[in-house]
Amino acid sequence: MTAPVTITDSHCHLDFDSFEGERDEIVARAVKAGVRRMVTICTRLANEPRVRAIAEAYDPVFYAAGTHPMSAAAEPLVTIDELVALARHPKFVGIGETGLDYHYTAESAEVQQESLRVHVAAARETGLPLIIHARDADADIARILTEEHRNGAFGCVMHCFSSGRELARAALDLGFYLSMSGIAAFPGSGELRDIFRAAPVERILLETDAPYLAPPPHRGKRNEPAYTVHTGQVGAEIFGMDWPDFAARTEANFERLFTRAVM
């Protein structure tokens, strides 16, 4: 009998209000579709208890926490000790999301950079992977991650990667991973698909960023973890691989980086 194809949604937001009252069904649909693990991301530490409770309620769900760069100026600056303390929870598997976003919040660039460096230090201390959000800040992201990596190695995934070739190359040169979201499946994303195609398949993860960025055939609707399969099948085409082989490769990649999220 052929083994079922299973994958992981490495980045979603199950605590968001758009999922309220439906989480049982959403998790069940994901598992039925072959999405055997989900990492739900806390973007404001004030919401960490709520996100943690979701991870505790569902066996397939793990979580990560940090301060999103768009919230960095509005939130108290997180400390290394705070992040390290959160990391003691057995279902806590990553640091972030953190990063830089100059598209909407360029005015807070300085505090975003300070927050990013705190998260890097926590990732280095805990051994957990850093989860990076990058938008219109490629040069500063590459510079800071390169500087920090010289101070001590850490694992990292470029979440929902949709930046340019230079940042992709800088991240890959540091041993980091690129995560493929529904954007890679959009018809107009040919250049992004080319960037992924040039990357080693050993550095590719899958995600939804649900409830955002639903891939075809659900584009324009609320995204959910079950739809990771649609992005993954496009990924298999990008790399010229059979779907089961590509899915297995992304699973191995996820487990290599997210060493705590083992089932």
N, C-alpha and C positions, 0 to 999 in steps of 0.2 A: 504493500500500500504506500502511495506517495505521501510523504510528510506534508502537512499544511504549511503554506507560506506565512511566516510571521515576521512582523516588523515592529519598530518602536516610534512613537511620536515623541521626539526629544524636546519639544517645546510647545506648550499650550497654556491657556489661562482658564482653567476650569472654575475659578472663583468668580469670574465676571458675571454680572447680573443677567446677561443674555442666556446663561445656562441655568438660571435659578428654577428649581422645581423639576428639572429634567435630567439631573446628573446621573441618576440610576440608569436611565434609558441611553444616555450618551455613552457612558462607559460600556454598557452592554453592547451597543452597536459597534463600538470600536473593537471589542474583543471578538465579536462575531465576524468582523471584517478581517481579522488577523492581526490587529494592533494589540499586541499582548502587554505592552508597557506604555505609559504616558508619564511625562515629566511636566507637572503643572508649576508655573513660575509665579512667584510673588514679586511684585514690582515696587511695593511700598512696605517697609517693615512693620508699619502699624497694622497691615493686613495679614501678617505672618500667621497668627493663630488660626485664622479662617482657612488659609491655604493648607496649613499643617493638618487641620481637621479633615479636609478633603482627602489628603494623602492617607491619613489613618483609616478613613472609612472604606477605602477601596484597595484591595490587594494589588491591582495592576498599576496604581498611581503612586509616583514618587514626587518629590518637590525640591525646588531650589528657591533661594530668596536673596534679594538685594535691593538697591535703590536704582530705579530706572533713570537714565540720564535726563529725561524730560522732567523728572520730579526732583532732581538733585538740589535745585535752589529753593524748593518749597519744603523740603524735608530736613530734619536735623542731620548733620553729617554723620553717617554710620561709622562705627569704630571697628577696628580689627577684632577686638574682644567680643563685640556683639555678634559678629558673623561667626566667629569661632565657637561661641556658645550655642548658636543655632545649629551648627554643624554636628553637634553631638547626637542629634535625633537620628535614629537608624534609617529613616526614609528621606533624610536630607542628603541630596546627591550632587549639588552644584552651587557655585557662588554667582549670584546675579539673577536677573540680567542687569548688567552695568554697561558702560561704554560712553559714547559721545553722540549727540544729536544736535547738529547745527542747522538743521532744516527749519525747525520750529523754535528752538531755544538757544540760538547762538549767543544770546546775551549772557547766558550762564556758563559759557565755555570754561572759565577758570574753575568754578566749583565742580563742574562735571569732571574735569581732569583730576582734581583732588580726590573726588569720590572714586573715580576709576582706580587710582593708585592704591586706595585703601582696600578695594575689592581684590586687586591683584595680590596684595600682601596676605589677605585672608586665604586666597586660593593657594598661595605658596605654603602657608603655615598648615593648612588642613590637608593638603594633597588632593583637594577636590577641584574639578574643572571650573574654569572661569567661563561665563556665558556673556558674549559681547553683542551689544546692539550698536550698529554703526550706520549713521545717515549723514551724508554731506560733510564728513569729517575724516576722510580716508587718510590724509597725510598725518594728522595728529594721532589717530588711532595707531597707525603703523609705527610712528616714532615712539609713542609711549610704551606700546607693547614690546618693541625691540629693546628700549632702554631697560624696562623692568625685567625682561628675560635675561639680560646680562647680569642682573643682580641676583638671579636665582631662577631656575626653571620652574614652570608651571604648565599644566594642561589648559587647553582653551578651545572653545568652539565659536566660530563666527556665525551667530544665530541669524537665520533668515537671510543668508548672504545674497546681496543684490548690489554690491559695490563694484568697483572697477578692477581691472586686471592687476594693477600695482598692489592694491591691498590684498588681493587673493594670493599673489606671489609672496608678499611679505609674511602673511599668516602661514602659508605652507612651508616657507623656509624656516619658520620657528617651530615647525612640527605640529601646528594647530590643525583644526578640522573646519570644513565648510559645511554648513547645514542648508539643505535644499528645501525650500518651502513651495507653496503653490505658485509663487511668482515664476518659478522656472518652467511651469507648465502653461503660462499665458502665451497666446500666439505671438505676441510682439516681443517676446523675451529671447530672441535668437542669439543676441550677443552674450546674454547671461548663460545660456546653455553652452555656448562655446567656451566660456570661462570654466564652467564645471567640467566640460569634456577634456580640457587641458590639465585638469587636476588628477592626482592619483586616486583611483577608486577607493583605496585604503583610507582616505581622509574625508569621506563623504558620510554625512548623517541625513536623516529625514525628519521633517517636522511639519506641523500645520500653522503654528502661531494662532490657532483658533482662539477666539471666534473670527479672526481676520483672514483675508487672503485665500479664500476658498478656491481650489483649482477647478478647471473644467472637469466635469460638466456642471459643477455647482457654483461657478463664478458668479459673484454678485449676491450670493446668499450667505447666511451664517455658516462659517466653517466649523468643523468638529473633528475630533481625532480619527474617526473612521475614514475620513477622506485622505489621510496620509497615503493610502494605497494608490490613489490617482497620481499623486506626485511621484511616488516610488516607481510606478510603471513608466512614467516619462523618463525618470532617471535611468531605468534599465535601457531604454531606447538611446539615450544620450551616450551611454557607455558601450552600446552594442552587446549587451548581455541579456541572457534569459532572465525573466522576472524572478524566478526562485533563486537563481544564483546571485543576482544583484541584491535581493532582499537579505539573503544570508550574509553577504559581505557587509551591508550596512549594520546588521545586527552585531557582527563581530567588531566593527568599528565603534559602535555605541558602547559595548561592554569593555573595550579597551580604554575608553576615555572615562565613562561613568562607571567606575569600578564598584560602586556601592549598589547600583540598581540591578542586582542579580536576583533572578527568580528561579 
